Amino acid sequence: MRIACIGGGPGGLYSAILLALADPGHEVTVFERNAADDTFGFGVVFSQETLDNLATADPVSYERIEALWRKWSAMDVDFLGFQERSDGHSFAALARKQLLLILSDRARELGVDLRHQTLAPPLEELKAAYDVVIAGDGVNSAVRGALADTLGTTVEVRPFKYAWFGTDRPVDCFTFVFVDTPYGMFWAHIYPYDDTHSTFLVETDPETWERAGLAEFAADPRRPGQSDERSMAFCERIFADYLGGHRLEGNNSGWLNFRDVANARWFDENVVIIGDAAHTAHFSIGSGTKQALEDAIALVASLTAADDVPSALERYEAERRPVAASLRRSAMTSLRWFESIQRYRSLPPAQFVFQLLTRSQRITYDNLRLRDPLYVARVDEWFHADQIARGNDAPAGTPPMFYPLTLRGLELKNRVAVSPMAQYSAAEGMPTTWHLVHLGSRAIGGAGLVFTEMTCVSPEGRITPGCPGIWSDEQADAWAGIVDFVHQETSAKIALQLGHSGRKGATKLGWEGTDVPLEEGEWQIVAPSPVPYRADSQVPHELSEAGIAEIVEQHVSAARRAESAGFDLLELHFGHGYLVSSFLSPLANRRTDAYGGPLENRARLAVEIFAAVRAVWPAQKPISVRLSATEWVAGGFDGNDAVQVSAWLKELGADIIDVSTGQTSTAARPEYGRLYQTPFSDQIRHDAGVPTMTVGAVSSIDDINTILVAGRADLCLLARPHLIDPYWTMNAAIDQRYDDPSTPAQYLTGLRARRRVQVP
């Protein structure tokens, strides 16, 4: 084939090398507008995974890179003077210029036609002259720009400011340095790329950047491509203590904004984009060069294996996109952490460092313990002291998830809760023996708290005909029997989740179809506005103020019955598109009265229900509120709204916020992934200053311990894991070699048997 590579960066050069290796008969041409020894930036860093891939793809270039790289295993953090080291990581780096020279030399050896200082011909000419056109021309890709509509390109400019510098200060590992200034906080991402030089990237928020007067600094227009000397001098001053007399170096260095690039498609006809042209990932996880090289490996493998170019490009994108998407999710989580850094600066320094190290969710508590047990021992020591200071007493060495939690007069024995899960097994709103066994077995299983599913305040407030209620004394009595079992036979506590379905009511049982309206036996549903949830849903009746007052009173009556039944905690369900959630949503609430319009009005029903319920619920017992912290729809209720509503509810006496997301609109596009909702719990916990629970894709011991130590939540709710293993928490204790004194006597022999066969 005849193949053109646009861009002589790592992705374009490595694609050319691998293509020439795959078939010496290929005619491969690389077009690069800069000279062979021109380069921007300083060092490039590789993870061990990338190094392994390079060693397999082309051992020759790998050996040349290996001879020059600088390897290290530690990460250092200097947070406003507090210094910590985490070891056991694996990185390697070298100068970007050296990498490009190695790859250029290797490409020439293999017969690649390298055309430096040469602009590529127009795209239409390239498409006609070559069988494949590989565009690795970077974040400002001209090829991508020409195909933007076809590829479905989106480019989001993020607000934080950063500048790439180098330094001759020797460093021995990846280092983060945070400094305070009269203008605000700045921080540097630093890593070595040879024995005497390091990359030194400085970052800050836009407000601090403005206050520092850096907006007035600019590169000299008479010296294009030169560094912003005044910004470099400013950064030398604020990092003077760290630099210790060493200087910063520039290489076209000036203040930039990170550009998040995404494309719905990565190819059009015989043109394919790779690396930053196709997908960017924030520099805080050091992934630009990694992604370009690994894209090249995957692309050439597909071109070699497929029978024709269209099939090859389809295969490439199908195989590579999920990998890139996973890395992008982690990178965006890391980016958002840095963009939210002001919420963490008041954390205890040890917790700040742990937050930083685990920010992308790729590094966890267990992962750090495997890499550096001494570092995690220091973290455990801090966490233990912190919990003791908060009154959550437990012996030193207790796994984080087994520390107790106190909310008002309620003490939970651990930080694991069984999330509310609809069972669709009630009879005319009455809980049945199914609920007794479902909740009772999970209470026996070791969780500190078990939640009922959403229990409705009226027959019309049910989601389905199989949903339970507590609108009658008979229902309260039935619930009391379940509560008595939990109290008498287990050490768990039990909570009632209370709610009204609103416009999502009168639907079929869950296993008959999610949110599918009933075909017969439906009842009149209500909402803030006559806006149906689905196109085929019943149009809800718009509530009058009298109807709203009636629903508030229904919640009060239900809360009184919940107290008579003996529940330990009451949760008000203000999420998932049910009644109160619909009032909070600007998408569902189109009212123009005191319950519609600005957030304060849309939150009025939530405030009225909470205040009325808090007034009748015993002062020593806590109340939680479930919120959908984002609708995952542009213009909908979002994380900042959730912080504000949480703050209002906290002022009224809310003890903890149960943070979920979505399920409010069929237009939602959730960013699914492991722990995908936990960042919202983290945001509310710190910005509203209220304890939180996190729920959603929390599934492992490691997830829970990482969340708790980082301070992203105070309680972890598990749903599906508890469906298949009611004794999940009991097993978690065994797996961590923790002796849970609350294990039921009836089960001790089984516990001992399992420990005997446990792998050391």
Buried (B, 14 or more C-beta within 10 A) or exposed (E): BEBBBBBBBBBBBBBBBBBBBBEEEBBBBBBBBBEBEBBBBBBBBBBEEBBEBBBEBBEEBBEBBBEBBBBBBBBBBBBEEEEBBBBBBEBBBBBBBBBBBBBBBBBBEBEBBBBBEBEBBEBEEBBEEBBBBBBBBBBEBBBBBBBBEBBEBEBEEBEBBBBBBBBEBEBBBBBBBBBEBEBBBBBBBBBBBBEEBBBBBBBBBBEBBBBBEBEEBEBEEEEEEBBBBBBBEBBBEBBEEBBEEBEBBBBBBBBEEBEBBBBEBBBBEBBBBBBBBBBBBBBBBBBBBBBBBBBBBBBBBBBEEBEEBEEBBBBBBEEBBEEBEEBBBBBBBBBBBBBBBBBBBEBBBBBBBBBBBBBBBBBBBBBBBEBBEEBBEBBBEBBBEBBEEEEBEBEEEBBBBBBBBBBBEBBBBBBBBBBBBBBBBBEEBBBBEEBBEBBBBBBBBBBBBBBBBBBBBBBBBBBBBBBBBBBBEEBBEBBBBBBEBBBEEBBBBBBBBBBBBBBBBBBBBBEEEEBBBBEEEEBEBBBBBEBBBBEEBBEBBBBEEEEBEEBBEBBBBBBBBBBBBBBBBBBBBBBBBBBBBBBBBBBBBBBEEEBBBEBEBBBBBBBBBBEBBBEEBEEEBBBBBBBBBBBBBEEBBBBEBBBBBBBBBBEBBBBBBBBBBBBBBEEBEBBEBBBBBBBBBBBBBBBBEBBBBBBBBBBBBBBBBBBBBBBBBBBBBBBEBBBEBBBBBBBBBBEBEBEBEBBBEEBEEEBEEEEEEEEE
